[in-house]
Amino acid sequence: ENNTRPPNLYKIKIDLPIGSPAVNCCVLSGGISVSSAIVTQVKENEFVIVGGYHSDNQKRLVCNTVNLDDNKIEIGEREAPEWTPDIK
């Protein structure tokens, strides 16, 4: 209905004990607003986000490293790949 991309990131933990699974969810503050990006895991608690969109017509031509701890998130910029002219 609108063009809002809230900067919320959610941590979902699923425990699979014998019997019923337990699902816990919490919101990690300090996220970034992005959609249609490429995300890849590079270490156990480290991810890289490349590209995406800020809005329907505004591309996001930056790259970020995301480090997750138990209940916090650290996001920092890193060197972006060389964008081709058709992406720009």
MODELLER restraints for C-alpha pairs under 7 A, 6 or more apart:
rsr = mdl.restraints
at = mdl.atoms
rsr.add(forms.Gaussian(group=physical.xy_distance, feature=features.Distance(at['CA:3:A'], at['CA:55:A']), mean=6.39, stdev=0.5))
rsr.add(forms.Gaussian(group=physical.xy_distance, feature=features.Distance(at['CA:5:A'], at['CA:33:A']), mean=5.49, stdev=0.5))
rsr.add(forms.Gaussian(group=physical.xy_distance, feature=features.Distance(at['CA:5:A'], at['CA:34:A']), mean=6.50, stdev=0.5))
rsr.add(forms.Gaussian(group=physical.xy_distance, feature=features.Distance(at['CA:6:A'], at['CA:33:A']), mean=5.55, stdev=0.5))
rsr.add(forms.Gaussian(group=physical.xy_distance, feature=features.Distance(at['CA:7:A'], at['CA:31:A']), mean=4.75, stdev=0.5))
rsr.add(forms.Gaussian(group=physical.xy_distance, feature=features.Distance(at['CA:7:A'], at['CA:32:A']), mean=4.42, stdev=0.5))
rsr.add(forms.Gaussian(group=physical.xy_distance, feature=features.Distance(at['CA:7:A'], at['CA:33:A']), mean=4.17, stdev=0.5))
rsr.add(forms.Gaussian(group=physical.xy_distance, feature=features.Distance(at['CA:8:A'], at['CA:27:A']), mean=6.70, stdev=0.5))
rsr.add(forms.Gaussian(group=physical.xy_distance, feature=features.Distance(at['CA:8:A'], at['CA:28:A']), mean=6.83, stdev=0.5))
rsr.add(forms.Gaussian(group=physical.xy_distance, feature=features.Distance(at['CA:8:A'], at['CA:29:A']), mean=6.77, stdev=0.5))
rsr.add(forms.Gaussian(group=physical.xy_distance, feature=features.Distance(at['CA:8:A'], at['CA:31:A']), mean=5.39, stdev=0.5))
rsr.add(forms.Gaussian(group=physical.xy_distance, feature=features.Distance(at['CA:9:A'], at['CA:27:A']), mean=5.92, stdev=0.5))
rsr.add(forms.Gaussian(group=physical.xy_distance, feature=features.Distance(at['CA:9:A'], at['CA:28:A']), mean=5.42, stdev=0.5))
rsr.add(forms.Gaussian(group=physical.xy_distance, feature=features.Distance(at['CA:9:A'], at['CA:31:A']), mean=5.73, stdev=0.5))
rsr.add(forms.Gaussian(group=physical.xy_distance, feature=features.Distance(at['CA:10:A'], at['CA:25:A']), mean=6.69, stdev=0.5))
rsr.add(forms.Gaussian(group=physical.xy_distance, feature=features.Distance(at['CA:10:A'], at['CA:26:A']), mean=5.73, stdev=0.5))
rsr.add(forms.Gaussian(group=physical.xy_distance, feature=features.Distance(at['CA:10:A'], at['CA:27:A']), mean=4.62, stdev=0.5))
rsr.add(forms.Gaussian(group=physical.xy_distance, feature=features.Distance(at['CA:10:A'], at['CA:28:A']), mean=5.81, stdev=0.5))
rsr.add(forms.Gaussian(group=physical.xy_distance, feature=features.Distance(at['CA:11:A'], at['CA:25:A']), mean=5.56, stdev=0.5))
rsr.add(forms.Gaussian(group=physical.xy_distance, feature=features.Distance(at['CA:11:A'], at['CA:26:A']), mean=5.36, stdev=0.5))
rsr.add(forms.Gaussian(group=physical.xy_distance, feature=features.Distance(at['CA:11:A'], at['CA:27:A']), mean=6.32, stdev=0.5))
rsr.add(forms.Gaussian(group=physical.xy_distance, feature=features.Distance(at['CA:11:A'], at['CA:28:A']), mean=6.79, stdev=0.5))
rsr.add(forms.Gaussian(group=physical.xy_distance, feature=features.Distance(at['CA:12:A'], at['CA:24:A']), mean=5.70, stdev=0.5))
rsr.add(forms.Gaussian(group=physical.xy_distance, feature=features.Distance(at['CA:12:A'], at['CA:25:A']), mean=4.46, stdev=0.5))
rsr.add(forms.Gaussian(group=physical.xy_distance, feature=features.Distance(at['CA:12:A'], at['CA:26:A']), mean=6.75, stdev=0.5))
rsr.add(forms.Gaussian(group=physical.xy_distance, feature=features.Distance(at['CA:13:A'], at['CA:23:A']), mean=5.81, stdev=0.5))
rsr.add(forms.Gaussian(group=physical.xy_distance, feature=features.Distance(at['CA:13:A'], at['CA:24:A']), mean=5.17, stdev=0.5))
rsr.add(forms.Gaussian(group=physical.xy_distance, feature=features.Distance(at['CA:13:A'], at['CA:25:A']), mean=6.40, stdev=0.5))
rsr.add(forms.Gaussian(group=physical.xy_distance, feature=features.Distance(at['CA:14:A'], at['CA:21:A']), mean=6.76, stdev=0.5))
rsr.add(forms.Gaussian(group=physical.xy_distance, feature=features.Distance(at['CA:14:A'], at['CA:22:A']), mean=5.67, stdev=0.5))
rsr.add(forms.Gaussian(group=physical.xy_distance, feature=features.Distance(at['CA:14:A'], at['CA:23:A']), mean=4.62, stdev=0.5))
rsr.add(forms.Gaussian(group=physical.xy_distance, feature=features.Distance(at['CA:14:A'], at['CA:24:A']), mean=6.49, stdev=0.5))
rsr.add(forms.Gaussian(group=physical.xy_distance, feature=features.Distance(at['CA:15:A'], at['CA:21:A']), mean=5.66, stdev=0.5))
rsr.add(forms.Gaussian(group=physical.xy_distance, feature=features.Distance(at['CA:15:A'], at['CA:22:A']), mean=5.09, stdev=0.5))
rsr.add(forms.Gaussian(group=physical.xy_distance, feature=features.Distance(at['CA:15:A'], at['CA:23:A']), mean=6.54, stdev=0.5))
rsr.add(forms.Gaussian(group=physical.xy_distance, feature=features.Distance(at['CA:16:A'], at['CA:22:A']), mean=6.63, stdev=0.5))
rsr.add(forms.Gaussian(group=physical.xy_distance, feature=features.Distance(at['CA:28:A'], at['CA:71:A']), mean=6.50, stdev=0.5))
rsr.add(forms.Gaussian(group=physical.xy_distance, feature=features.Distance(at['CA:28:A'], at['CA:72:A']), mean=5.94, stdev=0.5))
rsr.add(forms.Gaussian(group=physical.xy_distance, feature=features.Distance(at['CA:28:A'], at['CA:73:A']), mean=6.48, stdev=0.5))
rsr.add(forms.Gaussian(group=physical.xy_distance, feature=features.Distance(at['CA:30:A'], at['CA:73:A']), mean=6.61, stdev=0.5))
rsr.add(forms.Gaussian(group=physical.xy_distance, feature=features.Distance(at['CA:33:A'], at['CA:54:A']), mean=6.44, stdev=0.5))
rsr.add(forms.Gaussian(group=physical.xy_distance, feature=features.Distance(at['CA:34:A'], at['CA:52:A']), mean=6.02, stdev=0.5))
rsr.add(forms.Gaussian(group=physical.xy_distance, feature=features.Distance(at['CA:34:A'], at['CA:53:A']), mean=5.54, stdev=0.5))
rsr.add(forms.Gaussian(group=physical.xy_distance, feature=features.Distance(at['CA:34:A'], at['CA:54:A']), mean=5.32, stdev=0.5))
rsr.add(forms.Gaussian(group=physical.xy_distance, feature=features.Distance(at['CA:35:A'], at['CA:52:A']), mean=5.35, stdev=0.5))
rsr.add(forms.Gaussian(group=physical.xy_distance, feature=features.Distance(at['CA:35:A'], at['CA:53:A']), mean=5.34, stdev=0.5))
rsr.add(forms.Gaussian(group=physical.xy_distance, feature=features.Distance(at['CA:35:A'], at['CA:54:A']), mean=6.91, stdev=0.5))
rsr.add(forms.Gaussian(group=physical.xy_distance, feature=features.Distance(at['CA:36:A'], at['CA:52:A']), mean=4.66, stdev=0.5))
rsr.add(forms.Gaussian(group=physical.xy_distance, feature=features.Distance(at['CA:36:A'], at['CA:53:A']), mean=6.28, stdev=0.5))
rsr.add(forms.Gaussian(group=physical.xy_distance, feature=features.Distance(at['CA:37:A'], at['CA:49:A']), mean=6.49, stdev=0.5))
rsr.add(forms.Gaussian(group=physical.xy_distance, feature=features.Distance(at['CA:37:A'], at['CA:50:A']), mean=5.80, stdev=0.5))
rsr.add(forms.Gaussian(group=physical.xy_distance, feature=features.Distance(at['CA:37:A'], at['CA:51:A']), mean=5.09, stdev=0.5))
rsr.add(forms.Gaussian(group=physical.xy_distance, feature=features.Distance(at['CA:37:A'], at['CA:52:A']), mean=3.71, stdev=0.5))
rsr.add(forms.Gaussian(group=physical.xy_distance, feature=features.Distance(at['CA:38:A'], at['CA:49:A']), mean=5.70, stdev=0.5))
rsr.add(forms.Gaussian(group=physical.xy_distance, feature=features.Distance(at['CA:38:A'], at['CA:50:A']), mean=5.20, stdev=0.5))
rsr.add(forms.Gaussian(group=physical.xy_distance, feature=features.Distance(at['CA:38:A'], at['CA:51:A']), mean=6.56, stdev=0.5))
rsr.add(forms.Gaussian(group=physical.xy_distance, feature=features.Distance(at['CA:39:A'], at['CA:47:A']), mean=6.71, stdev=0.5))
rsr.add(forms.Gaussian(group=physical.xy_distance, feature=features.Distance(at['CA:39:A'], at['CA:48:A']), mean=5.58, stdev=0.5))
rsr.add(forms.Gaussian(group=physical.xy_distance, feature=features.Distance(at['CA:39:A'], at['CA:49:A']), mean=4.54, stdev=0.5))
rsr.add(forms.Gaussian(group=physical.xy_distance, feature=features.Distance(at['CA:39:A'], at['CA:50:A']), mean=6.45, stdev=0.5))
rsr.add(forms.Gaussian(group=physical.xy_distance, feature=features.Distance(at['CA:40:A'], at['CA:47:A']), mean=5.56, stdev=0.5))
rsr.add(forms.Gaussian(group=physical.xy_distance, feature=features.Distance(at['CA:40:A'], at['CA:48:A']), mean=5.39, stdev=0.5))
rsr.add(forms.Gaussian(group=physical.xy_distance, feature=features.Distance(at['CA:40:A'], at['CA:49:A']), mean=6.77, stdev=0.5))
rsr.add(forms.Gaussian(group=physical.xy_distance, feature=features.Distance(at['CA:41:A'], at['CA:47:A']), mean=4.32, stdev=0.5))
rsr.add(forms.Gaussian(group=physical.xy_distance, feature=features.Distance(at['CA:41:A'], at['CA:48:A']), mean=6.43, stdev=0.5))
rsr.add(forms.Gaussian(group=physical.xy_distance, feature=features.Distance(at['CA:45:A'], at['CA:67:A']), mean=5.68, stdev=0.5))
rsr.add(forms.Gaussian(group=physical.xy_distance, feature=features.Distance(at['CA:45:A'], at['CA:68:A']), mean=5.20, stdev=0.5))
rsr.add(forms.Gaussian(group=physical.xy_distance, feature=features.Distance(at['CA:45:A'], at['CA:69:A']), mean=6.95, stdev=0.5))
rsr.add(forms.Gaussian(group=physical.xy_distance, feature=features.Distance(at['CA:46:A'], at['CA:65:A']), mean=6.98, stdev=0.5))
rsr.add(forms.Gaussian(group=physical.xy_distance, feature=features.Distance(at['CA:46:A'], at['CA:66:A']), mean=5.59, stdev=0.5))
rsr.add(forms.Gaussian(group=physical.xy_distance, feature=features.Distance(at['CA:46:A'], at['CA:67:A']), mean=4.57, stdev=0.5))
rsr.add(forms.Gaussian(group=physical.xy_distance, feature=features.Distance(at['CA:46:A'], at['CA:68:A']), mean=6.46, stdev=0.5))
rsr.add(forms.Gaussian(group=physical.xy_distance, feature=features.Distance(at['CA:47:A'], at['CA:65:A']), mean=5.81, stdev=0.5))
rsr.add(forms.Gaussian(group=physical.xy_distance, feature=features.Distance(at['CA:47:A'], at['CA:66:A']), mean=5.02, stdev=0.5))
rsr.add(forms.Gaussian(group=physical.xy_distance, feature=features.Distance(at['CA:47:A'], at['CA:67:A']), mean=6.53, stdev=0.5))
rsr.add(forms.Gaussian(group=physical.xy_distance, feature=features.Distance(at['CA:48:A'], at['CA:64:A']), mean=5.69, stdev=0.5))
rsr.add(forms.Gaussian(group=physical.xy_distance, feature=features.Distance(at['CA:48:A'], at['CA:65:A']), mean=4.64, stdev=0.5))
rsr.add(forms.Gaussian(group=physical.xy_distance, feature=features.Distance(at['CA:48:A'], at['CA:66:A']), mean=6.06, stdev=0.5))
rsr.add(forms.Gaussian(group=physical.xy_distance, feature=features.Distance(at['CA:49:A'], at['CA:63:A']), mean=5.69, stdev=0.5))
rsr.add(forms.Gaussian(group=physical.xy_distance, feature=features.Distance(at['CA:49:A'], at['CA:64:A']), mean=5.23, stdev=0.5))
rsr.add(forms.Gaussian(group=physical.xy_distance, feature=features.Distance(at['CA:49:A'], at['CA:65:A']), mean=6.51, stdev=0.5))
rsr.add(forms.Gaussian(group=physical.xy_distance, feature=features.Distance(at['CA:50:A'], at['CA:62:A']), mean=6.49, stdev=0.5))
rsr.add(forms.Gaussian(group=physical.xy_distance, feature=features.Distance(at['CA:50:A'], at['CA:63:A']), mean=4.66, stdev=0.5))
rsr.add(forms.Gaussian(group=physical.xy_distance, feature=features.Distance(at['CA:50:A'], at['CA:64:A']), mean=6.72, stdev=0.5))
rsr.add(forms.Gaussian(group=physical.xy_distance, feature=features.Distance(at['CA:51:A'], at['CA:60:A']), mean=5.09, stdev=0.5))
rsr.add(forms.Gaussian(group=physical.xy_distance, feature=features.Distance(at['CA:51:A'], at['CA:61:A']), mean=5.14, stdev=0.5))
rsr.add(forms.Gaussian(group=physical.xy_distance, feature=features.Distance(at['CA:51:A'], at['CA:62:A']), mean=5.87, stdev=0.5))
rsr.add(forms.Gaussian(group=physical.xy_distance, feature=features.Distance(at['CA:51:A'], at['CA:63:A']), mean=6.41, stdev=0.5))
rsr.add(forms.Gaussian(group=physical.xy_distance, feature=features.Distance(at['CA:52:A'], at['CA:59:A']), mean=6.10, stdev=0.5))
rsr.add(forms.Gaussian(group=physical.xy_distance, feature=features.Distance(at['CA:52:A'], at['CA:60:A']), mean=5.20, stdev=0.5))
rsr.add(forms.Gaussian(group=physical.xy_distance, feature=features.Distance(at['CA:53:A'], at['CA:59:A']), mean=4.39, stdev=0.5))
rsr.add(forms.Gaussian(group=physical.xy_distance, feature=features.Distance(at['CA:53:A'], at['CA:60:A']), mean=4.84, stdev=0.5))
rsr.add(forms.Gaussian(group=physical.xy_distance, feature=features.Distance(at['CA:54:A'], at['CA:60:A']), mean=5.85, stdev=0.5))
rsr.add(forms.Gaussian(group=physical.xy_distance, feature=features.Distance(at['CA:62:A'], at['CA:80:A']), mean=5.67, stdev=0.5))
rsr.add(forms.Gaussian(group=physical.xy_distance, feature=features.Distance(at['CA:63:A'], at['CA:77:A']), mean=5.93, stdev=0.5))
rsr.add(forms.Gaussian(group=physical.xy_distance, feature=features.Distance(at['CA:63:A'], at['CA:78:A']), mean=5.62, stdev=0.5))
rsr.add(forms.Gaussian(group=physical.xy_distance, feature=features.Distance(at['CA:63:A'], at['CA:79:A']), mean=6.41, stdev=0.5))
rsr.add(forms.Gaussian(group=physical.xy_distance, feature=features.Distance(at['CA:63:A'], at['CA:80:A']), mean=4.90, stdev=0.5))
rsr.add(forms.Gaussian(group=physical.xy_distance, feature=features.Distance(at['CA:64:A'], at['CA:75:A']), mean=6.52, stdev=0.5))
rsr.add(forms.Gaussian(group=physical.xy_distance, feature=features.Distance(at['CA:64:A'], at['CA:76:A']), mean=5.46, stdev=0.5))
rsr.add(forms.Gaussian(group=physical.xy_distance, feature=features.Distance(at['CA:64:A'], at['CA:77:A']), mean=4.37, stdev=0.5))
rsr.add(forms.Gaussian(group=physical.xy_distance, feature=features.Distance(at['CA:64:A'], at['CA:78:A']), mean=5.38, stdev=0.5))
rsr.add(forms.Gaussian(group=physical.xy_distance, feature=features.Distance(at['CA:65:A'], at['CA:75:A']), mean=5.72, stdev=0.5))
rsr.add(forms.Gaussian(group=physical.xy_distance, feature=features.Distance(at['CA:65:A'], at['CA:76:A']), mean=5.34, stdev=0.5))
rsr.add(forms.Gaussian(group=physical.xy_distance, feature=features.Distance(at['CA:65:A'], at['CA:77:A']), mean=6.19, stdev=0.5))
rsr.add(forms.Gaussian(group=physical.xy_distance, feature=features.Distance(at['CA:65:A'], at['CA:78:A']), mean=6.41, stdev=0.5))
rsr.add(forms.Gaussian(group=physical.xy_distance, feature=features.Distance(at['CA:66:A'], at['CA:73:A']), mean=6.97, stdev=0.5))
rsr.add(forms.Gaussian(group=physical.xy_distance, feature=features.Distance(at['CA:66:A'], at['CA:74:A']), mean=5.76, stdev=0.5))
rsr.add(forms.Gaussian(group=physical.xy_distance, feature=features.Distance(at['CA:66:A'], at['CA:75:A']), mean=4.61, stdev=0.5))
rsr.add(forms.Gaussian(group=physical.xy_distance, feature=features.Distance(at['CA:66:A'], at['CA:76:A']), mean=6.67, stdev=0.5))
rsr.add(forms.Gaussian(group=physical.xy_distance, feature=features.Distance(at['CA:67:A'], at['CA:73:A']), mean=5.80, stdev=0.5))
rsr.add(forms.Gaussian(group=physical.xy_distance, feature=features.Distance(at['CA:67:A'], at['CA:74:A']), mean=5.09, stdev=0.5))
rsr.add(forms.Gaussian(group=physical.xy_distance, feature=features.Distance(at['CA:67:A'], at['CA:75:A']), mean=6.46, stdev=0.5))
rsr.add(forms.Gaussian(group=physical.xy_distance, feature=features.Distance(at['CA:68:A'], at['CA:74:A']), mean=6.53, stdev=0.5))
